[in-house]
Every structure is written in C-alpha cells, then in structure tokens.
Amino acid sequence: MITPATRDAALLASRIALSVLFLVMGWGKLSDYSGAVAYMAQTGAPLPALSALVATGVELGIGVALVLGVFVEPLALLLAAYTVVTGFIGHHFWTMEGMLRYDMMIHFYKNIGIAGGLIALAVAGPGRFALRLGRSAKTPAL
C-alpha cells in the first residue's frame, strides 16, 4: 500500500529523475554554446543559434523548476511537448540507414517515453515536497 509520505517521496524522486537529463544537456549547451549551435545546424534545426538558446533556457529553466516543484503541472506538459518536438527534429531515424537508423530510433522513442513520464507527472502534481509558487489544488502548500 502506498502511503501519502511514500507517494510524496516518489513524486520528488520522479521530478529529480526526469529533470536530470534536461539539466545535464542544458548545462552542456550553456558551457559549449558554439558546439550546441553546430549540433543544431547539423540536425537541421531552424535558426540554429536561436534554437540552441531556446533549448538551453528550456532545459535548464524547466529542469530546475521541476526539481524545486514550481509550476509542475504546466511546465511538465510544456517539457513533454518540447521533448516530442526535439525527437522529431534531432532523431529523425526514418531518414537514416543501418546502425545509425537503429540508434536514432532508440533515441526518438526514448523521447516519447520521457514525454509520457512528464505527462504522468503533470497529472500527479509535484507532491508535498515542493516550493509551491504554482499552488496545486491537489496538495496543500508546505
């Protein structure tokens, strides 16, 4: 049986686990912005410099917000949409062949799976261990 305390701890762990990828990748883009721009150009992202800037802000900003439990419901949905879109832009396996196709297919469906986890987090809410700047009707503020 899942107790409220266990549920809240699991939601905190979920927020952290789902955010780690975005924080690591966002930090990588911030610390090597020219490399991020080059990657965006290589994948065919529109306006590579702007795409790299947006990606850095989204990944770091929303990643931190989710860890803290701030505005979890709308930001998790926004990040889910971002993750699906970046899957189509960055992992277009249907245009590739051989092992590269297989590798990109894994990455694409990984993005879809992460989006599913983010949608589930948006539905569940942040749990009790959150800052609550974006107050949820599901759980009271600390």
Secondary structure as GFF3:
##gff-version 3
##sequence-region A 1 142
A	DSSP	alpha_helix	4	31	.	.	.	ID=ss1
A	DSSP	alpha_helix	33	43	.	.	.	ID=ss2
A	DSSP	alpha_helix	48	68	.	.	.	ID=ss3
A	DSSP	alpha_helix	72	90	.	.	.	ID=ss4
A	DSSP	three_ten_helix	93	95	.	.	.	ID=ss5
A	DSSP	alpha_helix	98	124	.	.	.	ID=ss6
###
